[in-house]
């Protein structure tokens, strides 16, 4: 087994340059959801996908974004939910905190209090704040809910509608607006 090659130690100037570059990249990553969401909204609004000879926005996204479609849909959802919030404020909010804001009612998620929390709190703490606010508003603990993506929700709804499958749904109620099932 060969010995690993020793690398030269970075000088103070090299270390500072790498530090600045890493900080810059993290800053770009933090606001990339916003740039992507705004661009996708513009593509939809202008029907640019038609000019590119795609039959639908979904077809364009599938061809161009591939496995990144989930991130793209999340960015679009966040941009749509936070419409009207100044862009400079949104640039301070990371993708996960922006997504967590979408669970709050519109008036709350656009308030200065919640936008400030989203911009300053780490993701884990912010998500807990959102959960606590939802529990306080609804009176129900969040662990009683399970969120399903739309395809699963449709399958669940169909299963509940069939008499032979209704036993799977006996103790469940589904909300069409929130896509949540309470057990």
C-alpha atoms as one frame of an Amber mdcrd trajectory, in Angstrom:
protein
   0.000   0.000   0.000   1.512   3.295  -1.033   1.841   6.236   1.259  -0.484
   9.164   0.579   1.246  12.065  -1.086   1.941  14.963   1.170   0.397  18.176
  -0.024   1.927  21.518   0.528   0.361  23.619   3.247  -1.610  26.566   1.952
  -0.127  29.959   2.529  -2.158  32.595   4.364  -3.025  34.278   1.036  -4.091
  30.971  -0.590  -6.189  30.059   2.438  -7.909  33.449   2.425  -8.623  33.149
  -1.325 -10.147  29.676  -0.849 -12.176  30.958   2.100 -13.573  33.865   0.040
 -14.411  31.528  -2.858 -16.191  29.028  -0.578 -18.166  31.840   1.061 -19.115
  33.205  -2.365 -20.282  29.796  -3.624 -22.405  29.247  -0.511 -23.969  32.683
  -1.036 -24.825  31.772  -4.641 -26.277  28.438  -3.539 -28.396  30.198  -0.925
 -30.149  32.385  -3.508 -30.123  30.022  -6.504 -33.640  28.774  -5.678 -34.913
  32.318  -6.115 -33.200  32.869  -9.465 -34.469  29.510 -10.719 -38.029  30.071
  -9.483 -38.222  33.552 -10.999 -36.823  32.321 -14.314 -39.271  29.403 -14.459
 -42.166  31.763 -13.714 -40.987  33.984 -16.585 -40.754  30.965 -18.920 -44.323
  30.020 -17.992 -45.658  33.581 -18.301 -44.061  34.131 -21.710 -44.703  30.565
 -22.922 -41.042  30.372 -23.943 -41.239  26.578 -24.025 -43.562  26.860 -27.074
 -40.937  28.897 -28.953 -38.508  26.071 -28.157 -40.996  23.635 -29.727 -42.036
  21.852 -26.540 -45.733  20.942 -26.206 -45.880  21.922 -22.522 -43.879  23.427
 -19.702 -43.675  19.990 -18.118 -42.181  18.533 -21.302 -39.562  21.309 -21.371
 -38.731  20.787 -17.690 -38.455  17.034 -18.175 -36.096  17.446 -21.159 -33.974
  20.264 -19.759 -33.992  19.779 -16.007 -34.227  15.999 -15.741 -33.580  14.851
 -12.202 -33.630  18.449 -10.947 -37.374  18.765 -11.577 -38.228  18.368  -7.893
 -35.949  21.256  -6.985 -37.430  23.311  -9.821 -41.005  22.660  -8.685 -40.022
  23.524  -5.119 -38.454  26.801  -6.286 -41.550  27.669  -8.339 -43.828  26.855
  -5.399 -41.787  29.039  -3.051 -41.623  31.949  -5.505 -45.384  31.734  -6.093
 -46.145  31.552  -2.362 -43.862  34.495  -1.586 -45.053  36.677  -4.474 -45.047
  40.315  -3.380 -42.134  39.980  -0.958 -39.252  42.235  -2.042 -36.591  40.311
  -3.959 -33.752  41.690  -1.825 -35.444  40.182   1.245 -35.923  36.814  -0.500
 -32.222  36.686  -1.383 -31.455  36.531   2.340 -33.583  33.400   2.776 -32.255
  29.939   2.006 -34.202  27.439  -0.089 -35.294  25.212   2.784 -36.482  28.112
   4.920 -38.354  29.557   1.929 -40.040  26.196   1.441 -40.950  26.017   5.148
 -42.565  29.464   4.879 -45.021  28.091   2.314 -46.709  26.026   5.052 -47.801
  29.182   6.865 -50.918  31.144   5.893 -50.186  33.877   3.339 -50.525  36.778
   5.758 -48.120  35.195   8.246 -45.501  33.998   5.738 -45.235  37.485   4.229
 -44.982  39.239   7.594 -41.728  40.934   8.545 -41.522  38.759  11.666 -41.532
  35.459   9.729 -39.364  36.761   6.897 -36.829  37.929   9.474 -36.842  34.537
  11.175 -36.444  32.770   7.822 -33.468  34.962   6.965 -31.662  34.568  10.285
 -32.492  31.194  11.828 -30.796  27.939  10.842 -33.079  25.565   8.908 -33.663
  23.117  11.748 -34.668  25.847  14.213 -36.816  27.636  11.648 -38.711  24.465
  10.691 -39.417  23.878  14.386 -40.750  27.441  14.717 -43.058  26.831  11.750
 -44.250  23.501  13.200 -44.926  25.162  16.549 -46.902  27.972  14.897 -49.002
  25.490  12.913 -49.662  23.373  16.004 -50.646  26.472  17.949 -53.028  27.591
  15.188 -54.616  24.188  14.541 -54.381  22.676  18.001 -53.082  19.437  16.456
 -49.560  18.073  16.894 -47.666  17.855  13.595 -46.640  14.229  14.111 -50.266
  13.242  13.504 -49.930  14.265   9.868 -48.280  12.587   6.927 -47.787  14.553
   3.725 -48.156  12.693   0.439 -46.982  13.818  -2.992 -49.914  14.286  -5.382
 -49.582  10.931  -7.231 -49.797   9.021  -3.937 -52.672  11.165  -2.738 -54.642
  10.336  -5.899 -53.996   6.639  -5.355 -55.009   6.940  -1.715 -58.208   8.781
  -2.663 -59.060   6.113  -5.254 -58.420   3.357  -2.718 -60.737   5.031  -0.216
 -63.447   5.346  -2.874 -63.477   1.600  -3.626 -65.620  -0.492  -1.245 -63.140
  -3.400  -1.138 -60.255  -1.079  -0.308 -62.102   1.070   2.222 -60.798  -1.003
   5.119 -57.390   0.595   4.447 -58.929   4.014   4.945 -61.228   3.425   7.923
 -59.416   5.615  10.417 -58.093   8.193   8.025 -59.432  11.506   6.845 -57.887
  13.346   3.918 -57.727  17.050   3.232 -57.617  17.918  -0.446 -56.063  21.317
   0.242 -53.146  20.260   2.402 -52.577  16.746   1.006 -52.309  15.458   4.542
 -53.771  12.351   6.059 -54.624  12.213   9.762 -54.573   8.794  11.393
